[in-house]
């Protein structure tokens, strides 16, 4: 069985990473990137840039790792892939996807950029599982040449076995030098509780919820107030799913720390062209080279800024 094979390979922590994972589900390619195999699927990493506002301009601050499954060479929906994985295999599949993202980040992303990877807290039911997963992840980071401080662990919405288990899991992530992000924040009671309990470094706002709030003055005022509240607590904010220029303008006006979305850059399969964003590059490529929006986030002179929502015909 694929899951047991993966588990046995990862349990041999004394073996070099390239040997143990290579025998299981990781395939190394001549260009330095890696892909994975799980059952009938081939898995590839895609990365989407996350941009930070900096004095009216946007600069690449991080990348989110996204899994892209293929079957017989044809792309498949990630949701379809994950839905076919038995519950007993979820822990191993999650580990495989993180391994792919980190190895590929080391191969094709700027060295100074942060890397966002997902963690499903529901699979970490015991401390021994947490310890083993983090030990293996340290091996991956060593192999990829990535400092743990660059890694942001996105804790997804899935429920943990208990609050005590969840808190222990997050504490273990921090003890290993990783930063914590709460994903898909939408101001429901459960989201507010997650932030209070986990005290994350970063909150990623749900794309659909952001769009709804931006449609009205009252909604935008609430959004701005929440961003300011998080920033006052030392929590940075990311607006996801920014797909139109007016959303980008309002995101900047709200005080959000970072933005992510198709209006700026689409995900790219590894190997990516994103090395051009490296600070050490002689002439870093502007965000506009990968986007339909300009690097300068503020409206151009003489162009009226949209107040709230989409433009509606009279």
C-alpha positions as CSV (number, residue, x, y, z in Angstrom):
1,X,0.0,0.0,0.0
2,X,1.3,3.4,-0.9
3,X,0.7,5.0,2.5
4,X,2.5,2.3,4.4
5,X,5.4,2.4,2.0
6,X,5.7,6.2,2.6
7,X,5.5,5.8,6.3
8,X,8.2,3.2,6.5
9,X,10.5,5.3,4.4
10,X,10.0,8.3,6.6
11,X,10.5,6.4,9.8
12,X,14.1,5.7,8.9
13,X,15.2,9.2,10.0
14,X,18.8,8.1,10.2
15,X,19.0,7.6,6.4
16,X,19.7,10.5,4.1
17,X,16.6,12.3,2.9
18,X,17.4,11.8,-0.8
19,X,17.5,8.0,-0.2
20,X,14.5,7.5,2.1
21,X,12.0,9.7,0.3
22,X,13.5,8.8,-3.1
23,X,12.6,5.2,-2.4
24,X,9.0,6.1,-1.6
25,X,7.1,8.8,-3.5
26,X,9.5,11.6,-4.5
27,X,11.0,11.8,-8.0
28,X,13.9,14.1,-8.6
29,X,14.3,15.8,-12.0
30,X,17.4,17.0,-13.9
31,X,16.3,20.7,-13.5
32,X,16.5,20.3,-9.7
33,X,12.8,20.1,-9.1
34,X,10.8,17.2,-7.7
35,X,7.4,15.6,-8.3
36,X,5.5,13.0,-6.3
37,X,3.6,9.8,-7.0
38,X,0.6,8.7,-5.0
39,X,-1.3,5.8,-6.5
40,X,-2.5,6.7,-9.9
41,X,-1.6,10.4,-9.5
42,X,1.5,12.4,-10.3
43,X,1.8,15.4,-8.0
44,X,3.5,18.7,-8.8
45,X,4.1,21.9,-6.9
46,X,2.7,25.2,-8.0
47,X,3.6,28.5,-6.3
48,X,1.6,31.8,-6.1
49,X,3.4,35.0,-5.0
50,X,2.2,37.0,-2.0
51,X,2.9,40.7,-2.3
52,X,3.6,43.2,0.4
53,X,2.7,46.9,0.3
54,X,5.8,49.0,0.6
55,X,5.6,52.8,0.2
56,X,3.0,52.7,-2.5
57,X,4.6,49.8,-4.3
58,X,4.3,46.0,-4.2
59,X,7.2,43.6,-3.6
60,X,7.1,39.8,-3.4
61,X,7.3,38.8,0.3
62,X,6.3,35.1,0.1
63,X,4.9,32.2,-1.9
64,X,2.1,29.8,-1.2
65,X,2.7,26.2,-2.1
66,X,-0.3,24.6,-4.0
67,X,-0.6,21.0,-5.0
68,X,-1.4,20.1,-8.7
69,X,-2.4,16.5,-9.3
70,X,-2.2,14.9,-12.7
71,X,-3.7,11.5,-13.9
72,X,-2.4,10.0,-17.1
73,X,-0.8,13.4,-17.9
74,X,-4.1,15.3,-17.5
75,X,-4.6,17.9,-14.8
76,X,-7.1,17.0,-12.1
77,X,-8.9,19.0,-9.4
78,X,-7.0,19.1,-6.1
79,X,-10.3,18.6,-4.4
80,X,-10.9,15.4,-6.4
81,X,-7.5,14.1,-5.5
82,X,-7.8,14.7,-1.8
83,X,-11.3,13.3,-1.7
84,X,-10.0,10.0,-3.1
85,X,-7.4,9.7,-0.3
86,X,-8.6,7.4,2.5
87,X,-8.7,9.1,6.0
88,X,-5.9,6.7,7.1
89,X,-3.6,8.1,4.4
90,X,-4.2,11.8,5.0
91,X,-1.2,12.3,7.3
92,X,1.1,10.8,4.7
93,X,-0.4,12.6,1.8
94,X,-0.1,15.9,3.7
95,X,3.5,15.2,4.5
96,X,4.2,14.3,0.8
97,X,2.7,17.6,-0.4
98,X,4.7,19.7,2.1
99,X,7.9,17.8,1.2
100,X,7.3,18.6,-2.5
101,X,6.7,22.3,-1.8
102,X,9.7,22.7,0.3
103,X,12.1,20.8,-2.0
104,X,10.8,22.8,-5.0
105,X,10.9,26.1,-3.1
106,X,14.6,25.4,-2.4
107,X,15.1,24.7,-6.1
108,X,13.3,27.5,-7.8
109,X,12.2,30.4,-5.5
110,X,14.1,33.4,-4.2
111,X,16.1,32.6,-1.1
112,X,14.8,35.4,1.0
113,X,11.0,34.8,0.4
114,X,8.8,33.1,3.0
115,X,7.0,29.9,2.1
116,X,3.4,29.1,3.1
117,X,2.5,25.5,3.6
118,X,-0.7,23.9,4.9
119,X,-1.1,21.8,8.0
120,X,-4.4,20.0,8.8
121,X,-4.6,19.9,12.6
122,X,-7.1,17.0,12.6
123,X,-4.4,14.5,11.5
124,X,-2.1,15.3,14.4
125,X,-3.9,13.4,17.1
126,X,-0.9,12.5,19.3
127,X,2.3,14.2,20.3
128,X,4.4,11.4,18.9
129,X,2.8,12.0,15.5
130,X,3.6,15.7,15.7
131,X,7.2,15.0,16.8
132,X,7.8,12.5,13.9
133,X,6.3,14.9,11.3
134,X,8.4,17.8,12.5
135,X,11.6,15.7,12.7
136,X,11.0,14.6,9.1
137,X,10.3,18.2,8.0
138,X,13.6,19.3,9.5
139,X,15.3,16.8,7.3
140,X,13.4,18.1,4.3
141,X,14.4,21.7,5.1
142,X,18.1,20.7,5.5
143,X,17.9,19.0,2.1
144,X,16.3,22.0,0.5
145,X,18.6,24.5,2.2
146,X,15.7,26.4,3.7
147,X,15.8,28.1,7.1
148,X,12.8,27.2,9.3
149,X,12.2,31.0,9.9
150,X,11.1,31.2,6.2
151,X,8.3,28.7,6.7
152,X,4.8,29.9,7.5
153,X,2.5,27.0,8.7
154,X,-1.1,27.7,7.6
155,X,-3.4,26.0,10.1
156,X,-6.5,25.0,8.2
157,X,-10.1,25.0,9.5
158,X,-10.3,21.2,10.2
159,X,-11.1,20.5,13.8
160,X,-8.4,19.0,16.0
161,X,-8.9,16.0,18.3
162,X,-9.0,18.5,21.2
163,X,-8.0,22.0,22.1
164,X,-5.2,20.7,24.2
165,X,-3.9,18.7,21.2
166,X,-4.2,21.7,18.9
167,X,-2.4,24.1,21.3
168,X,0.4,21.5,21.7
169,X,0.7,21.1,18.0
170,X,1.0,24.9,17.4
171,X,3.5,25.2,20.3
172,X,5.6,22.5,18.7
173,X,5.6,24.3,15.3
174,X,6.8,27.5,17.1
175,X,9.4,25.6,19.0
176,X,10.9,24.5,15.7
177,X,11.2,28.1,14.5
178,X,8.1,28.2,12.2
179,X,5.6,31.0,12.0
180,X,1.9,30.4,12.3
181,X,-0.9,31.6,10.0
182,X,-4.7,31.2,10.4
183,X,-6.2,30.5,7.0
184,X,-9.6,31.5,5.5
185,X,-10.5,34.0,8.2
186,X,-14.1,35.2,7.9
187,X,-15.0,36.7,11.2
188,X,-17.3,33.8,12.2
189,X,-17.2,32.9,15.9
190,X,-15.0,29.9,15.1
191,X,-12.5,32.1,13.2
192,X,-12.4,34.7,16.1
193,X,-11.8,31.9,18.5
194,X,-9.0,30.4,16.4
195,X,-7.2,33.7,16.4
196,X,-7.6,34.2,20.1
197,X,-6.4,30.7,21.0
198,X,-3.6,30.3,18.4
199,X,-2.2,33.9,18.5
200,X,-0.9,33.6,15.0
201,X,1.7,35.7,13.3
202,X,-0.4,36.1,10.2
203,X,-4.2,36.0,9.4
204,X,-5.2,35.2,5.8
205,X,-8.7,36.7,5.1
206,X,-11.2,34.6,3.1
207,X,-11.5,35.8,-0.5
208,X,-15.2,35.6,-0.8
209,X,-15.8,37.4,2.6
210,X,-13.4,40.2,1.6
211,X,-15.2,40.8,-1.7
212,X,-18.5,41.0,0.1
213,X,-17.2,43.6,2.6
214,X,-15.7,45.7,-0.2
215,X,-19.1,46.1,-1.9
216,X,-20.3,48.7,0.6
217,X,-18.9,51.5,2.7
218,X,-20.0,49.9,5.9
219,X,-18.5,46.6,5.0
220,X,-15.2,48.3,4.0
221,X,-15.2,50.2,7.3
222,X,-15.5,46.9,9.2
223,X,-12.8,45.3,7.2
224,X,-10.4,48.3,7.9
225,X,-11.2,48.1,11.6
226,X,-10.4,44.4,11.8
227,X,-7.1,44.9,9.9
228,X,-6.2,47.7,12.3
229,X,-7.1,45.5,15.3
230,X,-4.9,42.7,14.1
231,X,-2.0,45.0,13.2
232,X,-2.2,46.6,16.7
233,X,-1.7,43.0,18.1
234,X,1.4,42.5,15.9
235,X,-0.5,40.2,13.5
236,X,0.1,40.7,9.8
237,X,-2.8,40.3,7.4
238,X,-3.1,38.8,3.9
239,X,-6.0,39.4,1.6
240,X,-6.5,36.4,-0.7
241,X,-8.3,36.2,-4.0
242,X,-7.7,39.7,-5.2
243,X,-8.8,39.5,-8.9
244,X,-9.6,43.1,-9.9
245,X,-7.8,46.4,-9.7
246,X,-10.4,48.1,-7.5
247,X,-10.0,45.3,-4.9
248,X,-6.2,46.0,-4.9
249,X,-6.8,49.7,-4.3
250,X,-9.2,49.0,-1.4
251,X,-6.8,46.4,0.0
252,X,-4.1,49.0,0.3
253,X,-6.5,51.6,1.7
254,X,-7.6,49.1,4.4
255,X,-4.1,48.8,5.7
256,X,-3.7,45.1,4.8
257,X,0.0,44.0,5.0
258,X,-0.1,41.7,2.0
259,X,-2.2,40.7,-1.0
260,X,-2.5,37.6,-3.1
261,X,-4.5,36.9,-6.3
262,X,-4.8,36.6,-10.0
263,X,-4.7,40.4,-10.6
264,X,-1.1,40.3,-9.5
265,X,0.2,36.8,-10.4
266,X,-1.1,33.4,-11.2
267,X,0.3,30.2,-9.7
268,X,3.2,28.6,-11.7
269,X,4.3,25.0,-11.7
270,X,7.8,24.3,-10.6
271,X,10.2,25.2,-12.0
272,X,8.8,28.7,-11.9
273,X,10.1,32.0,-13.3
274,X,9.9,33.6,-9.9
275,X,13.6,33.6,-9.2
276,X,13.5,36.9,-11.1
277,X,11.9,38.4,-8.0
278,X,15.0,37.7,-5.9
279,X,16.5,40.8,-4.2
280,X,20.0,39.7,-5.3
281,X,19.0,39.8,-8.9
282,X,20.7,42.8,-10.7
283,X,17.3,44.0,-12.1
284,X,14.4,42.5,-10.2
285,X,11.4,42.0,-12.4
286,X,8.4,44.2,-11.4
287,X,5.2,42.5,-10.4
288,X,3.6,43.9,-13.6
289,X,5.7,41.4,-15.7
290,X,3.5,38.6,-14.2
291,X,0.3,40.5,-13.7
292,X,-2.3,42.7,-15.1
293,X,-1.9,45.2,-12.3
294,X,1.0,47.7,-12.0
295,X,3.7,47.4,-9.3
296,X,2.6,50.8,-7.9
297,X,-0.5,50.0,-5.9
298,X,-1.8,53.5,-5.5
299,X,-4.0,54.9,-8.2
300,X,-2.3,56.9,-11.0
301,X,-2.5,60.7,-10.8
302,X,-5.6,62.1,-12.4
303,X,-7.4,58.8,-12.1
304,X,-10.2,58.8,-9.5
305,X,-10.0,56.1,-7.0
306,X,-13.0,53.8,-6.6
307,X,-14.7,54.3,-3.3
308,X,-16.4,51.0,-2.7
309,X,-17.4,48.0,-4.7
310,X,-17.7,47.5,-8.4
311,X,-18.7,50.3,-10.8
312,X,-22.5,50.0,-11.5
313,X,-24.1,51.5,-14.6
314,X,-26.8,54.0,-13.8
